[in-house]
Amino acid sequence: MSQPNHSTNSSPAVTNHVAPAESSKTQQAAAKATTESAEEMAPEKIVVEKSPPKPDYPRYRVHPGQPIP
């Protein structure tokens, strides 16, 4: 059988050569995007004073002559 053509973690570690200014801009952009997304994805707000009434109908159907479980 042939050997696979991929590395087995023997390559040197990759270093990050990002300038501090770029890092700061990225962090600011990420914070802004996170805030905007959180505002968009906020749960619905209840705008009525009282919530709707609970239903007062049976949760299952009972036919004549059948016992109620």
C-alpha positions as CSV (number, residue, x, y, z in Angstrom):
1,M,0.0,0.0,0.0
2,S,1.1,3.6,-0.6
3,Q,1.9,6.1,2.1
4,P,-0.7,8.9,2.6
5,N,0.4,12.3,1.3
6,H,-0.3,14.3,4.4
7,S,1.8,15.6,7.3
8,T,1.7,13.9,10.7
9,N,2.2,17.0,12.8
10,S,5.9,17.1,12.1
11,S,5.8,20.6,10.5
12,P,7.0,23.6,12.6
13,A,4.4,25.7,14.4
14,V,3.0,28.5,12.4
15,T,3.6,31.9,13.9
16,N,1.2,34.8,13.7
17,H,2.8,37.9,12.2
18,V,-0.2,40.3,12.7
19,A,0.7,43.9,13.6
20,P,-0.8,45.1,16.9
21,A,-2.8,47.8,15.1
22,E,-4.5,45.1,12.9
23,S,-5.2,43.1,15.9
24,S,-6.9,46.0,17.6
25,K,-9.0,46.8,14.5
26,T,-10.1,43.2,14.4
27,Q,-11.0,43.1,18.0
28,Q,-13.1,46.3,17.6
29,A,-14.8,45.0,14.5
30,A,-15.6,41.7,16.3
31,A,-17.0,43.6,19.3
32,K,-19.2,45.7,17.1
33,A,-20.5,42.7,15.1
34,T,-21.2,40.8,18.3
35,T,-23.2,43.7,19.7
36,E,-25.2,44.2,16.5
37,S,-25.9,40.5,16.2
38,A,-27.1,40.3,19.9
39,E,-29.5,43.2,19.3
40,E,-30.9,41.5,16.2
41,M,-31.3,38.1,17.9
42,A,-32.8,39.5,21.1
43,P,-35.9,37.5,22.1
44,E,-39.4,38.9,21.4
45,K,-40.7,41.5,23.8
46,I,-44.2,41.2,25.1
47,V,-46.1,44.4,24.2
48,V,-49.5,43.6,25.8
49,E,-50.3,44.3,29.4
50,K,-51.8,40.9,30.1
51,S,-50.8,37.6,28.6
52,P,-53.4,35.6,26.7
53,P,-55.7,33.4,28.8
54,K,-54.9,29.8,29.3
55,P,-57.1,27.5,27.2
56,D,-60.1,26.0,29.0
57,Y,-60.7,23.1,26.6
58,P,-60.0,19.4,27.3
59,R,-56.6,18.2,26.3
60,Y,-57.9,15.0,24.9
61,R,-61.2,13.9,23.2
62,V,-63.7,11.7,25.1
63,H,-66.2,9.8,23.2
64,P,-69.5,8.7,24.7
65,G,-69.3,5.4,26.4
66,Q,-65.4,5.4,26.8
67,P,-63.8,5.6,30.2
68,I,-61.8,8.7,31.0
69,P,-58.1,7.8,31.5
